[in-house]
Amino acid sequence: MNFMQTLSIKSLFQFICLSLAAIILSACSSEPQPLLKVGFNQWVGYQPLVLARELKFYNQKQIKLAELPSTTDTLQLLHAGELDAAALTLDETLLAIEQGTPLSVILIFDISDGADALIAQTNIKTLQELKGKRIGVESTATGNIMFYSILKQAKLDEKDIHIVYLTADEHVSAYKNNIVDAVITFEPSRTNLLNQGGNELFTSRMIPNLIVDVLAVRTDQLQKQHANIQLLVDGYYKARHHMKTNAKDAMQRMALGLGITPTELQDSFKGLKLPSLTETQALFAGNPSLFEKNAHTVSKTLQKMGSIDTTLNLTTLQNSAFLDSLQP
């Protein structure tokens, strides 16, 4: 072997060693990718997120979906910073903002059109018969909006009703065990109770556009977790597409974790309006947008009910950047 060959081999060896060292140092110095933690409950309108996870649209090292027993738990963890984002109703989002959790709405899951309801025991046939009865309700803004809307419709006062505060996971058992005479609930519990012979006396269809479900992200995470949030939104709309193109498979996958049949789940969705990407972009368009106008209406309703004390600044509530990057 001549001198030039020896030099060539030595140079190649040095190059390989330096390359390996650079890779090792890069791996050691790089910060771990953040994990986007998203909270939600068993509301049917949130189930496309679960479907996206089941279809492997989400990298588990980037997105963690945390299914929680109630919205109360979700709000507490979101406020504490244990969650980065959550599936909430619009009124719950506004309540969280008023209590000091900075949130931005980036997506609309659904508009309740009958999926939230008051289900009464079989012997109660009218709203007026609720006088003196026990009504179960979750201590959330949505529960309050339904409750006060029911009182208005029935021409009853709060003192006419015995309120029993329940978390969402207690609705069915409280009804079954006659702890309450009626319960303000939502899908899939609504279908479960109707199958037991419950009487549906009031639904969100009677208060159109007041109960809207959204994806709310902690505002301080919008830039820090931009890539993961975009992945979350992308996966959601891929799952929605799967619901259209392979409805049978989608319903089977989503119903499995809800304890209802695929047919019952399909019926549950009939009480919801699920806006498409184009429709959501339209709701976010304009200044103010239709969504912002609706948010102001909900905010005023919460003020009248005493749920919030001040007029909220909603100028940064809406963030359409993640939707605008998608193709309709």
C-alpha positions, 0 to 999 in steps of 0.5 A: 500500500503506497503513501497516498492510499494510506492517507486516503484510508486515514482521511476516510476513517477520520471523516466517519468518526467526525460524522458519528461524533456530530450525530451523537452530540446533536442527539444529546444537545437537542431538546425532546419534542413536546407532547400535546396533551388534549382533554375531552369527555365522552361527548359524541361530537368529540369522537372523531378525535378518537377515530383519528387515534384509532386510525393511526393519524396521530403520532403518540409521541406528539399527541396524547388524547386524555379521556376524562370523566367530566368537563369539570375535570377537564377545566381544572387540568387545563387551568393548571397547565396539565392539559395544552388543549381541550374539547369544550363547549363555547360557554365552557371556554368563555367561563375558563377565560373569565377564570384566568385560563387564556384560550384560543378557539381553533376549530368547531366540532359541532353545533348541538341541535338536539343532542343535549337534552332533559330526560325525565322519569317515565311518570313525568310528562311535561316541564310544568310537572318538574315543580318540586322535583329533583333535577340532575345537572353538571355544574358547568356553563352548559348545564346552567344554560340548559337549566335556565332555558328549561325554567324559562320554558316551564315558567318556573323559578329556581326555588321551584326546583331541587338541584342535584349537582352531578358530574357527567359520568354520574348521569345514567346511574343517578337516573337509574337509581332514582336519585333524580327525577330528571337529568340534563344530559347529552349524548351518548347518555341521552340515548341510553336513558331514552332506551330505558323509557325516559321522557325527553322534555327539552333539547338544545334544538329549542335554543339554537346556536347557543351550545357549540363545541370547540377545540380550545388551545392554551394561547401560550401553546399556539407557537410552542406546539404549532406543529403538533396542533396542526397535526391534531387538526389534520388528523381530525379532518382525515377522520371526518373524511373516513366517516363519510367514505367508510361510515360503517367502520367509523361508527364501529370504531367510535361506538366501541368506547362509548358502550352503545351500538354503532346504530345508536351512535349514528342516531346520536349524530343526528342531534348535531350539526358537524360543520365541514372545513369550508363551513367552519372557515366561513364561520371564522370569516369576517370582522367580526366573524359569525363565530365571534358574534355568537360568542358575544351572545353566549357571553351576554347570556352567561352574564345574565345568569351570573356565571361571569361578572365582567364583559370579556375581551374576545378579540383574540378568541378565534385563531383560524391559522390552522384551518387556513393551512388546509385544503377544503 
